[in-house]
């Protein structure tokens, strides 16, 4: 009985980690799209002049 519970617990943990990683991939893609749109709009807004693409 204990090995079965251990296997089920490991499967549940691995499923949770896999789900979390998949969610993080979607978040990373959304951030990349928002960054790219900000880069494009900032370039258009300033007349395409030579500007740094970062704000540091």
N, C-alpha and C positions, 0 to 999 in steps of 0.2 A: 504493500500500500504506500509506503514512504517513497520508494523509487518513482512510482507513478505520479505522486504529488510533486516530487522534485522535477520530473520531466515537464509536467504541466506548468509549473512555476517558471522554469527556464524558457519554455515556449511563450508564455505570457510576457516575460521581460523582453525577449527578443522581438516580439511583435510590437511592443510599445516603443522600443528603440527604433525599429524600422519605420514606424508611423511618424515618430518625431523627426527622423532624418528626412522623410519625404516632405513633411510640412516645412522644414528648414530650407529645402531646395526651392519650394514655391515662394517662400519669403525672399530668398536670395534673388530669384528671377524677377520678382516684383520690384525690389530695390534697384536692380540693374536697369530695368525699363524706366523707372522714375528718374534715375541718374542720367540716362541717355537722353530722355526728353528734356530735362533741365539743361543739359549741355547744348542741345540743338536750339532751344528757345533763347538761351542766353546769347548764343552766337548771332541769331537773327535779330535779337533786340538791340544789340550794339552795332548793327550795321555790318557785321562780318569783319570788323577790324581785328587787328592782332591783339588778342587778350589771352591771359592765362586761363586754363580750363579748371583750375582749382582755386580755392578761396583762402589758402594759407597765408 
